């Protein structure tokens, strides 16, 4: 059964999570958008298909959570994640993993990702990420 505990009366915009969805695949971005709409408590403030679009959109914005496809960053994926975390230390980052292994999750955390979410388990794993972002 899906965890719909975030689906409550919609809070004021100031209490909603502003999310940037970053994935090179437009179809997957739309899938993420639909999952987030069902979960509630967040607004998709933008989408990005490249890391430079991510930087442009999160710099000087009110994005609370970046959902970042690890595959779309440069070939040195985890180092790019570390640079992003250093440049924008207050931004919460959930890395979207195609290959969800404990080793990859640990590496993501080591390089500055706050959360890891398996792409094939969005509806199961995103609610706890959203709760953590709301609590911070």
C-alpha positions as CSV (number, residue, x, y, z in Angstrom):
1,X,0.0,0.0,0.0
2,X,1.3,3.4,-0.9
3,X,2.3,5.9,1.8
4,X,0.0,8.8,1.2
5,X,0.6,10.5,4.5
6,X,1.8,13.6,2.8
7,X,-1.6,14.0,1.0
8,X,-3.4,16.2,3.4
9,X,-5.2,19.5,3.0
10,X,-2.9,21.6,0.8
11,X,-0.8,23.9,3.0
12,X,-0.1,27.5,2.1
13,X,2.5,27.9,-0.7
14,X,5.1,29.1,1.9
15,X,4.9,25.7,3.6
16,X,5.2,23.7,0.4
17,X,8.4,22.2,-0.9
18,X,9.7,23.8,-4.1
19,X,11.2,21.0,-6.2
20,X,13.4,21.1,-9.3
21,X,13.2,17.9,-11.4
22,X,16.5,17.3,-13.3
23,X,16.6,14.4,-15.6
24,X,17.7,14.2,-19.2
25,X,14.6,12.2,-20.1
26,X,11.5,14.4,-20.6
27,X,9.2,11.4,-20.2
28,X,10.7,10.5,-16.8
29,X,10.5,14.1,-15.7
30,X,6.8,14.0,-16.4
31,X,6.5,10.7,-14.4
32,X,8.2,12.4,-11.4
33,X,5.9,15.4,-11.8
34,X,2.8,13.1,-11.6
35,X,4.2,11.2,-8.6
36,X,4.9,14.4,-6.8
37,X,1.4,15.7,-7.6
38,X,-0.1,12.6,-6.1
39,X,2.0,12.9,-2.9
40,X,1.1,16.5,-2.4
41,X,2.9,19.1,-0.2
42,X,5.2,20.1,-3.1
43,X,5.3,22.2,-6.2
44,X,7.5,21.5,-9.2
45,X,9.1,24.9,-9.7
46,X,11.0,23.8,-12.8
47,X,12.7,21.1,-14.8
48,X,16.2,20.7,-16.2
49,X,17.8,18.4,-18.7
50,X,21.4,19.4,-18.2
51,X,23.6,20.3,-15.2
52,X,24.0,23.9,-16.5
53,X,20.2,24.3,-16.5
54,X,20.3,23.0,-12.9
55,X,22.9,25.6,-11.8
56,X,21.0,28.4,-13.6
57,X,17.7,27.4,-12.0
58,X,18.8,26.8,-8.4
59,X,21.2,29.8,-8.2
60,X,19.3,32.6,-6.5
61,X,16.0,30.7,-6.4
62,X,13.8,29.3,-3.7
63,X,14.2,25.6,-4.6
64,X,14.1,23.4,-1.5
65,X,14.8,20.1,-3.1
66,X,16.6,19.1,-6.3
67,X,15.7,15.7,-7.7
68,X,18.8,15.0,-9.7
69,X,19.4,12.1,-12.1
70,X,23.0,11.0,-11.4
71,X,23.3,9.9,-15.1
72,X,22.8,13.5,-16.5
73,X,25.8,15.1,-14.8
74,X,29.3,14.9,-16.3
75,X,31.2,11.7,-16.8
76,X,32.7,12.3,-13.4
77,X,29.3,12.0,-11.8
78,X,30.0,12.0,-8.1
79,X,32.6,14.7,-8.3
80,X,30.0,16.9,-10.1
81,X,27.6,16.2,-7.2
82,X,30.3,17.3,-4.7
83,X,30.9,20.5,-6.6
84,X,27.1,21.2,-6.6
85,X,26.9,20.6,-2.9
86,X,29.9,22.9,-2.2
87,X,28.4,25.6,-4.4
88,X,24.9,25.4,-2.9
89,X,25.2,24.0,0.6
90,X,21.7,24.8,1.7
91,X,20.1,22.9,-1.2
92,X,18.7,19.5,-0.4
93,X,19.6,17.0,-3.1
94,X,17.9,13.7,-3.8
95,X,19.9,11.7,-6.4
96,X,17.7,9.5,-8.7
97,X,19.5,6.2,-9.2
98,X,19.0,3.8,-12.0
99,X,21.3,1.3,-10.3
100,X,20.3,1.3,-6.7
101,X,23.0,-0.5,-4.6
102,X,24.1,0.2,-1.1
103,X,27.6,1.1,-2.4
104,X,26.1,3.7,-4.7
105,X,23.9,5.2,-2.0
106,X,26.9,5.4,0.3
107,X,29.0,7.1,-2.4
108,X,26.1,9.6,-3.1
109,X,26.0,10.5,0.5
110,X,29.8,10.9,0.7
111,X,29.8,13.3,-2.2
112,X,27.1,15.6,-0.9
113,X,23.8,14.0,-1.8
114,X,21.3,14.2,1.0
115,X,19.1,11.4,-0.2
116,X,19.1,8.6,-2.8
117,X,15.9,7.5,-4.5
118,X,15.6,4.5,-6.8
119,X,13.9,5.5,-10.1
120,X,11.8,2.3,-10.0
121,X,10.6,3.0,-6.4
122,X,9.7,6.7,-6.6
123,X,6.3,6.4,-4.9
124,X,7.7,4.2,-2.1
125,X,10.8,6.3,-1.4
126,X,9.9,9.9,-2.1
127,X,7.5,10.3,0.9
128,X,10.3,9.9,3.4
129,X,12.5,12.4,1.5
130,X,9.7,15.0,1.4
131,X,9.0,14.5,5.2
132,X,12.7,15.1,5.9
133,X,12.8,18.2,3.7
134,X,9.7,19.5,5.5
135,X,11.2,18.9,8.9
136,X,14.5,20.7,8.1
